[in-house]
Amino acid sequence: MKLTAEISCYPLQDNYLDPIRWFIGRVDSYANIERKTNAMATQVCGEYGDVMSMLAVEMQAAHEKWGKAVFVCKFIGGELDLSHSE
């Protein structure tokens, strides 16, 4: 089963762009997960277990490296076209 997720990261520090860029770069290392980023959030799509495993690993890594951060996630079962726009 496919899963599409939207993730927003809010690092609780003045230099917030570095942790966000770092997180997106880490997401890109997963060849089996499609990623699209805009000014507000990052969307990812892949197999359900792959997406959830990636999020668990990378959110923990972000907290360990950068300290406190808020992650806001929305999930929808299925595969959405991440290139769609209106």
C-alpha positions as MATLAB code, in Angstrom:
seq = 'MKLTAEISCYPLQDNYLDPIRWFIGRVDSYANIERKTNAMATQVCGEYGDVMSMLAVEMQAAHEKWGKAVFVCKFIGGELDLSHSE';
ca = [
       0.000    0.000    0.000;
       1.209    3.490   -0.846;
       1.270    6.404    1.586;
       1.535   10.123    0.916;
       2.633   12.390    3.757;
       3.111   16.115    4.170;
       5.757   17.173    6.687;
       6.538   20.590    8.121;
       9.538   21.031   10.408;
       9.772   23.927   12.849;
      13.198   23.928   14.567;
      13.111   25.826   17.837;
      16.210   27.892   17.173;
      17.127   31.161   15.470;
      19.007   29.470   12.612;
      16.030   27.391   11.464;
      16.909   26.978    7.768;
      19.963   24.758    8.303;
      18.042   21.990   10.116;
      15.248   22.112    7.522;
      17.680   21.844    4.597;
      19.543   19.072    6.408;
      16.306   17.110    6.939;
      15.255   17.478    3.288;
      18.699   16.333    2.169;
      18.377   13.234    4.319;
      14.936   12.478    2.866;
      16.489   12.674   -0.608;
      18.829    9.798    0.245;
      15.878    7.373    0.130;
      15.684    6.275   -3.514;
      12.327    4.554   -2.978;
      10.589    7.689   -1.667;
       9.456   10.537   -3.930;
       9.849   14.046   -2.494;
       8.459   17.451   -3.440;
       9.127   20.579   -1.384;
       7.436   23.967   -1.540;
       7.627   27.067    0.642;
       5.352   25.584    3.316;
       6.038   21.861    3.549;
       7.584   18.747    2.068;
       5.457   16.004    0.559;
       6.714   12.433    0.309;
       5.197    9.357   -1.279;
       6.202    5.708   -1.217;
       5.335    2.351    0.244;
       3.587    2.752    3.592;
       6.266    1.000    5.646;
       9.101    2.785    3.838;
       7.631    6.253    4.477;
       6.865    5.568    8.131;
      10.304    4.019    8.734;
      12.033    6.957    7.053;
      10.089    9.447    9.163;
      10.910    7.602   12.393;
      14.625    7.431   11.571;
      14.981   10.968   10.259;
      12.890   12.739   12.887;
      14.929   11.023   15.604;
      18.174   11.964   13.818;
      17.008   15.581   13.531;
      16.185   15.777   17.236;
      19.530   14.230   18.166;
      21.502   16.591   15.898;
      19.571   19.861   16.221;
      17.663   19.604   19.496;
      14.058   20.633   19.884;
      11.897   20.864   16.779;
       8.213   20.482   16.035;
       7.189   18.165   13.186;
       3.673   18.506   11.822;
       2.590   15.633    9.571;
      -0.523   14.828    7.561;
      -1.054   11.389    6.059;
      -3.304   10.053    3.337;
      -3.459    6.426    2.351;
      -2.635    6.059   -1.315;
      -0.392    7.662   -3.875;
      -0.991   11.291   -4.790;
       0.553   13.041   -7.783;
       3.090   15.302   -6.068;
       3.548   17.333   -9.250;
      -0.138   18.324   -9.344;
      -0.925   22.027   -9.050;
      -3.901   24.262   -9.737;
];
